[in-house]
Amino acid sequence: MSGEDGAEGGAGGESGFRSGFVALIGRPNVGKSSLCNRLVGDRVAIVSDKPQTTRWRIAAVLHRPGAQIVFLDTPGIHKPRHQLGRRMVAAARHALDGVEVAVLVVDAGVPGPGQGDRRAALHVRAATCPRLLVCNKADLVPEAERQARLDAYGSLLPPESGWDGTFLVSALTGEGIAGLLDALLSRMPAGPPYFPDDVATDQPERTLVAELVREQALERLRDEVPHAVAVTTDRWEVRESGLIYIGATLYVEHESQKGIVIGRGGAMLRAIGEAARHEVERRLGTPVYLDVWVKVKTGWRDRPGSLETLGIPGG
């Protein structure tokens, strides 16, 4: 569906309005969530230097006059070791179904593609829509090496099928983002807006709060502990003063991990809760009392029932 086709206006849509979906696919830690946030101009997805931070597909909405793009931020494509990982990979794969553009995001700071990039490229290669290559982290690439990086990652698709566009961008600095957005907008077909103007994501507020708590846990915890953390929002009460009381539970898999999350004298849990409260207040625009508890849910990453309870969609 070309941009020229979209300019004619579509059945059921606003006259001349363009809209569509764009899937962001890639291995873990290439900056898909940071890129998604930069593209829509809002912190919709949590970010972390830990791999596999995103656990399900997140829709982030860009509103422009006469156009709307719904970006699908996805978990990193990887070789799963448990049921959670299998659900994450399935979520990324299914995000390619029916989108207008498939974007493979790679880390330009690495000289060339690795096995994870090749695995992700196989999914993008199978897409029937336009496919764009986005080399993120341009801020890490010296000018003299940029073309070599683009050529190296461009080889992820064979010449006979090729890319419909290649971009070098930085989600951190904003370099190249305007050109990428122009290219995406030109590929949106005619159609109605999928979300109201004041909606930035399809994620409910309770989910956003739980993710902000998990983000702060990821920031402070090390080794295997961050990957074993899940968070749910269990209570949400608006007090007469206007203060919102939120009760959240942070789950880990083992008793030893619980001790690490709480920390000596409760210091770690207080640090996580305090930092998360500031982010939640910024997101909601209102004072919040955030209560965070820690519980053990043994082996939850490999138990379908536990995954359902924790709100992690099936593959």
C-alpha positions as CSV (number, residue, x, y, z in Angstrom):
1,M,0.0,0.0,0.0
2,S,1.8,3.1,-1.2
3,G,1.6,6.6,0.1
4,E,0.1,7.8,-3.2
5,D,-2.7,5.3,-2.8
6,G,-3.3,6.6,0.8
7,A,-3.7,10.2,-0.4
8,E,-7.0,9.4,-2.1
9,G,-8.8,8.8,1.2
10,G,-10.3,5.5,2.3
11,A,-13.6,4.0,2.8
12,G,-14.7,4.4,6.4
13,G,-11.9,6.8,7.1
14,E,-11.6,10.6,7.4
15,S,-11.1,12.2,4.0
16,G,-7.3,12.1,3.2
17,F,-6.4,10.6,6.6
18,R,-3.6,8.1,6.7
19,S,-3.2,5.4,9.4
20,G,-1.5,2.1,9.9
21,F,0.6,-0.2,12.1
22,V,4.4,-0.6,12.2
23,A,6.1,-3.5,13.9
24,L,9.5,-3.0,15.5
25,I,11.4,-6.3,15.5
26,G,14.9,-7.2,16.6
27,R,17.1,-9.2,18.9
28,P,17.3,-8.1,22.6
29,N,19.1,-4.9,23.6
30,V,19.1,-3.1,20.2
31,G,17.0,-0.3,21.7
32,K,13.5,-1.0,20.3
33,S,11.7,0.4,23.3
34,S,13.9,3.5,23.3
35,L,13.3,4.0,19.6
36,C,9.6,3.5,20.1
37,N,9.5,6.1,22.8
38,R,11.5,8.5,20.7
39,L,9.2,8.0,17.6
40,V,6.0,8.8,19.5
41,G,7.5,11.5,21.8
42,D,6.4,9.8,25.0
43,R,7.7,7.2,27.5
44,V,5.3,4.5,26.7
45,A,7.6,1.5,27.1
46,I,10.0,0.9,29.9
47,V,13.7,0.8,29.1
48,S,16.6,-1.0,30.7
49,D,20.1,-2.1,29.8
50,K,19.0,-5.7,30.7
51,P,18.1,-8.0,27.8
52,Q,14.4,-9.1,27.3
53,T,13.0,-6.1,29.2
54,T,9.9,-6.0,27.0
55,R,7.7,-9.1,27.7
56,W,4.7,-8.5,25.4
57,R,3.6,-6.4,22.5
58,I,3.0,-2.8,23.3
59,A,1.1,-0.4,21.0
60,A,2.4,3.2,21.1
61,V,0.5,5.8,19.1
62,L,2.0,8.7,17.1
63,H,-0.6,11.4,16.4
64,R,0.1,13.8,13.5
65,P,-2.2,16.1,11.6
66,G,-4.0,14.0,9.1
67,A,-2.2,10.8,10.1
68,Q,-1.7,8.2,12.9
69,I,0.9,5.5,13.2
70,V,0.6,2.7,15.8
71,F,4.0,1.3,16.6
72,L,4.2,-2.2,18.0
73,D,7.1,-2.5,20.3
74,T,7.9,-6.2,20.7
75,P,10.0,-8.5,22.9
76,G,13.5,-9.3,21.6
77,I,13.8,-12.3,19.3
78,H,15.9,-14.9,21.1
79,K,16.3,-18.6,21.8
80,P,13.8,-19.2,24.6
81,R,14.8,-21.2,27.7
82,H,11.4,-21.3,29.4
83,Q,7.7,-20.8,28.9
84,L,8.0,-17.0,29.4
85,G,10.6,-16.8,26.6
86,R,8.4,-18.8,24.3
87,R,5.5,-16.5,24.8
88,M,7.7,-13.4,24.3
89,V,9.1,-14.7,20.9
90,A,5.5,-15.7,19.8
91,A,4.3,-12.1,20.7
92,A,7.1,-10.6,18.5
93,R,6.3,-13.0,15.6
94,H,2.6,-12.4,15.7
95,A,3.1,-8.6,15.8
96,L,4.1,-8.9,12.1
97,D,0.6,-10.1,11.1
98,G,-1.3,-7.5,9.1
99,V,1.1,-4.5,9.7
100,E,1.8,-1.9,7.0
101,V,5.5,-1.8,7.6
102,A,8.0,-4.3,9.3
103,V,11.0,-2.6,10.8
104,L,14.1,-4.6,11.7
105,V,16.0,-2.8,14.4
106,V,19.7,-3.5,14.8
107,D,22.5,-2.2,17.0
108,A,24.8,-0.1,14.8
109,G,27.3,0.1,17.6
110,V,28.2,-3.5,16.9
111,P,30.3,-3.9,13.7
112,G,28.1,-6.5,12.1
113,P,25.1,-8.8,12.6
114,G,25.2,-11.8,14.9
115,Q,23.1,-14.9,15.2
116,G,20.3,-13.0,17.1
117,D,20.1,-10.4,14.3
118,R,19.9,-13.2,11.7
119,R,17.2,-15.0,13.7
120,A,15.1,-11.8,13.8
121,A,15.7,-11.0,10.1
122,L,14.2,-14.4,9.1
123,H,10.9,-13.2,10.6
124,V,11.0,-9.9,8.9
125,R,12.0,-11.5,5.6
126,A,8.8,-13.5,5.7
127,A,6.7,-10.4,6.0
128,T,4.7,-9.4,2.9
129,C,4.6,-5.7,3.7
130,P,7.4,-3.1,3.1
131,R,10.5,-3.9,5.2
132,L,12.8,-1.3,6.6
133,L,16.2,-1.7,8.2
134,V,16.9,0.7,11.1
135,C,20.4,0.8,12.4
136,N,20.0,2.3,15.9
137,K,22.7,3.8,18.2
138,A,24.2,5.9,15.4
139,D,25.8,8.0,18.2
140,L,28.2,5.1,18.8
141,V,29.4,4.9,15.2
142,P,32.3,7.1,13.9
143,E,31.5,8.8,10.7
144,A,34.1,6.9,8.8
145,E,32.6,3.5,9.7
146,R,28.9,4.3,9.1
147,Q,28.6,3.1,5.5
148,A,30.4,-0.2,6.4
149,R,27.9,-0.8,9.2
150,L,24.9,-0.1,6.9
151,D,26.4,-2.5,4.3
152,A,27.0,-5.2,6.9
153,Y,23.5,-5.1,8.3
154,G,22.0,-4.6,4.8
155,S,23.2,-8.1,4.0
156,L,20.6,-9.6,6.4
157,L,18.2,-9.7,3.5
158,P,19.3,-11.2,0.1
159,P,19.8,-8.7,-2.7
160,E,16.9,-10.1,-4.7
161,S,14.4,-9.2,-2.0
162,G,16.3,-6.4,-0.4
163,W,15.1,-3.6,1.9
164,D,12.5,-1.0,1.1
165,G,14.6,1.6,3.0
166,T,17.7,1.7,5.2
167,F,18.1,4.2,8.0
168,L,20.9,5.1,10.5
169,V,19.3,6.7,13.6
170,S,19.9,7.3,17.3
171,A,17.0,6.9,19.7
172,L,19.2,8.6,22.3
173,T,20.0,11.9,20.4
174,G,17.2,11.9,17.8
175,E,19.5,11.8,14.9
176,G,17.8,10.4,11.8
177,I,14.4,10.1,13.4
178,A,12.7,12.8,11.3
179,G,13.7,11.0,8.1
180,L,12.5,7.7,9.3
181,L,9.2,9.2,10.4
182,D,8.7,10.8,7.0
183,A,9.4,7.4,5.3
184,L,6.9,5.6,7.5
185,L,4.2,8.3,7.1
186,S,4.5,8.1,3.3
187,R,3.8,4.3,3.6
188,M,0.6,4.7,5.6
189,P,-2.5,3.9,3.6
190,A,-5.8,5.7,3.8
191,G,-7.8,4.8,6.8
192,P,-9.4,6.1,10.0
193,P,-7.5,6.8,13.3
194,Y,-7.4,3.7,15.5
195,F,-7.0,5.6,18.8
196,P,-8.4,8.9,20.1
197,D,-6.1,11.9,20.0
198,D,-5.5,11.8,23.8
199,V,-4.5,8.1,23.9
200,A,-0.8,7.2,23.8
201,T,-0.9,3.5,24.3
202,D,-3.1,0.5,24.5
203,Q,-1.7,-0.4,28.0
204,P,-4.1,0.1,30.9
205,E,-2.9,2.4,33.7
206,R,-2.5,-0.5,36.1
207,T,-0.2,-2.2,33.7
208,L,1.8,1.0,33.1
209,V,2.3,1.4,36.9
210,A,3.4,-2.3,37.3
211,E,5.9,-1.8,34.5
212,L,7.3,1.4,36.0
213,V,7.9,-0.5,39.2
214,R,9.6,-3.3,37.3
215,E,11.7,-0.8,35.4
216,Q,13.1,0.5,38.7
217,A,13.8,-3.0,39.9
218,L,15.7,-3.7,36.7
219,E,17.7,-0.6,37.2
220,R,18.9,-1.7,40.6
221,L,19.1,-5.5,40.6
222,R,21.8,-7.6,39.1
223,D,22.6,-11.1,37.7
224,E,19.6,-13.4,37.2
225,V,17.3,-11.6,39.7
226,P,15.9,-8.9,37.3
227,H,14.8,-11.6,34.9
228,A,12.9,-13.4,37.7
229,V,10.9,-10.3,38.6
230,A,7.3,-9.7,37.7
231,V,5.0,-7.0,39.1
232,T,1.2,-6.7,39.4
233,T,-0.9,-3.7,40.5
234,D,-3.4,-5.1,43.0
235,R,-5.1,-2.1,44.6
236,W,-6.1,1.3,43.3
237,E,-8.0,3.7,45.5
238,V,-8.6,7.4,45.1
239,R,-8.7,9.0,48.6
240,E,-10.8,12.0,49.5
241,S,-7.8,14.2,49.4
242,G,-7.3,13.2,45.7
243,L,-4.2,11.1,46.5
244,I,-4.2,7.8,44.7
245,Y,-3.2,4.8,46.8
246,I,-1.6,2.0,44.7
247,G,-0.7,-1.4,46.1
248,A,1.7,-3.4,43.9
249,T,3.3,-6.8,44.4
250,L,6.8,-7.6,43.1
251,Y,7.1,-11.4,42.5
252,V,10.4,-13.4,42.4
253,E,11.0,-17.1,41.9
254,H,13.1,-18.0,45.0
255,E,13.2,-17.0,48.7
256,S,16.9,-15.9,48.2
257,Q,15.8,-13.5,45.6
258,K,13.2,-12.0,47.9
259,G,15.9,-11.1,50.4
260,I,18.0,-9.4,47.6
261,V,15.0,-7.4,46.5
262,I,14.1,-6.3,50.0
263,G,17.8,-5.5,50.8
264,R,19.4,-4.9,54.2
265,G,16.8,-3.2,56.5
266,G,14.5,-2.9,53.5
267,A,16.8,-0.4,51.7
268,M,16.6,-1.9,48.2
269,L,12.8,-2.1,48.2
270,R,12.5,1.4,49.5
271,A,14.7,2.7,46.7
272,I,12.7,0.8,44.1
273,G,9.4,2.1,45.5
274,E,10.5,5.7,45.9
275,A,11.9,5.9,42.3
276,A,8.9,4.2,40.9
277,R,6.5,6.6,42.8
278,H,8.1,9.6,41.1
279,E,7.7,8.0,37.7
280,V,4.1,7.0,38.4
281,E,3.2,10.5,39.6
282,R,4.8,12.0,36.4
283,R,2.8,9.6,34.3
284,L,-0.5,10.1,36.1
285,G,-0.1,13.8,36.9
286,T,-1.3,13.4,40.4
287,P,0.1,12.6,43.9
288,V,0.5,8.9,44.6
289,Y,1.1,6.7,47.6
290,L,2.8,3.6,46.3
291,D,3.0,0.5,48.5
292,V,5.2,-2.3,47.1
293,W,5.3,-5.8,48.6
294,V,7.5,-8.7,47.6
295,K,6.3,-12.3,47.3
296,V,7.7,-15.6,46.0
297,K,6.0,-17.4,43.2
298,T,8.2,-20.4,42.6
299,G,9.2,-21.1,39.0
300,W,6.6,-18.7,37.6
301,R,8.5,-18.2,34.3
302,D,7.8,-21.9,33.4
303,R,4.3,-22.2,34.7
304,P,1.4,-21.3,32.3
305,G,-1.0,-20.7,35.2
306,S,1.4,-18.3,36.9
307,L,2.0,-16.5,33.7
308,E,-1.7,-16.0,33.2
309,T,-2.1,-14.8,36.8
310,L,0.7,-12.3,36.2
311,G,-1.0,-10.9,33.1
312,I,1.5,-12.2,30.6
313,P,-0.3,-13.1,27.4
314,G,-0.1,-16.5,25.8
315,G,1.7,-17.1,22.5
